[in-house]
Amino acid sequence: MKQKLNICLAKNICIFLITIYRNSFSFLLGPCCRFTPSCSLYALQSIERFGLKNGLILTFKRIIKCHPFHPGGYDPVPEITFQEVNGLIKK
């Protein structure tokens, strides 16, 4: 029970920090993400949909793609399960 509470607390802290970034630093930097939805919104959605660990893994993979040599574009959080996403990514 305590471990579940700690995971929930960590998830809420992570969501809180991303929200602070979206409402402050992101405002100052302006729209510079090459993806839609933005990487910070993608992070929020993936953590909500797949939980903290899997959501952060998906977010990390998304941020790695965010560089000048990638065209960007529409890249939503997957609708399928994390295991299916992981299988598709490894292929």
C-alpha positions as CSV (number, residue, x, y, z in Angstrom):
1,M,0.0,0.0,0.0
2,K,2.8,2.4,0.9
3,Q,4.6,1.7,-2.3
4,K,1.5,2.5,-4.3
5,L,1.1,5.7,-2.4
6,N,4.7,6.7,-3.2
7,I,4.2,5.9,-6.9
8,C,1.1,8.1,-6.9
9,L,2.9,10.9,-5.1
10,A,5.8,10.7,-7.6
11,K,3.4,10.8,-10.5
12,N,1.6,13.8,-9.1
13,I,4.9,15.6,-8.5
14,C,6.0,14.9,-12.0
15,I,2.7,16.2,-13.5
16,F,3.0,19.2,-11.3
17,L,6.6,20.0,-12.5
18,I,5.6,19.6,-16.1
19,T,2.6,21.9,-15.6
20,I,4.9,24.5,-14.0
21,Y,7.1,24.2,-17.1
22,R,4.2,24.6,-19.4
23,N,2.8,27.6,-17.6
24,S,6.1,29.5,-17.1
25,F,9.3,28.5,-19.0
26,S,7.4,27.3,-22.1
27,F,5.6,30.7,-22.2
28,L,9.0,32.5,-22.2
29,L,10.5,30.2,-24.9
30,G,7.5,30.4,-27.2
31,P,6.3,27.6,-29.4
32,C,9.6,25.8,-30.4
33,C,8.5,22.2,-30.3
34,R,8.6,20.6,-33.8
35,F,5.9,18.1,-32.8
36,T,2.1,18.3,-32.2
37,P,1.2,17.9,-29.5
38,S,4.2,19.6,-27.8
39,C,6.6,17.4,-25.9
40,S,5.4,18.7,-22.6
41,L,1.7,17.9,-23.4
42,Y,2.8,14.5,-24.8
43,A,4.5,13.9,-21.4
44,L,1.4,14.8,-19.5
45,Q,-0.8,12.6,-21.7
46,S,1.5,9.6,-21.7
47,I,2.0,9.7,-17.9
48,E,-1.8,9.9,-17.4
49,R,-2.4,7.1,-19.9
50,F,0.4,4.6,-19.1
51,G,1.5,5.6,-15.6
52,L,4.7,7.2,-14.4
53,K,7.3,4.7,-15.5
54,N,6.0,3.8,-18.9
55,G,4.9,7.4,-19.5
56,L,8.4,8.7,-18.8
57,I,9.9,6.0,-21.1
58,L,7.6,7.1,-24.0
59,T,8.4,10.8,-23.2
60,F,12.1,10.1,-23.2
61,K,11.8,8.3,-26.6
62,R,9.8,11.3,-27.9
63,I,12.4,13.9,-26.7
64,I,15.2,11.9,-28.3
65,K,13.5,12.4,-31.7
66,C,13.2,16.1,-31.1
67,H,16.3,17.4,-33.0
68,P,17.0,19.6,-36.1
69,F,17.3,16.6,-38.4
70,H,13.9,15.1,-37.6
71,P,11.0,16.7,-39.5
72,G,8.6,16.6,-36.5
73,G,4.9,16.7,-37.3
74,Y,1.8,15.0,-35.7
75,D,2.9,12.4,-33.1
76,P,0.2,11.7,-30.5
77,V,0.4,9.5,-27.5
78,P,-0.4,5.9,-28.8
79,E,-3.9,4.6,-28.2
80,I,-2.6,1.0,-27.8
81,T,-1.1,-0.5,-24.7
82,F,2.5,0.2,-23.6
83,Q,3.6,-3.4,-24.3
84,E,2.3,-3.1,-27.9
85,V,4.1,0.3,-28.3
86,N,7.3,-1.2,-26.9
87,G,7.1,-4.1,-29.3
88,L,6.6,-1.7,-32.3
89,I,9.5,0.5,-31.3
90,K,11.9,-2.5,-30.9
91,K,11.1,-3.8,-34.4
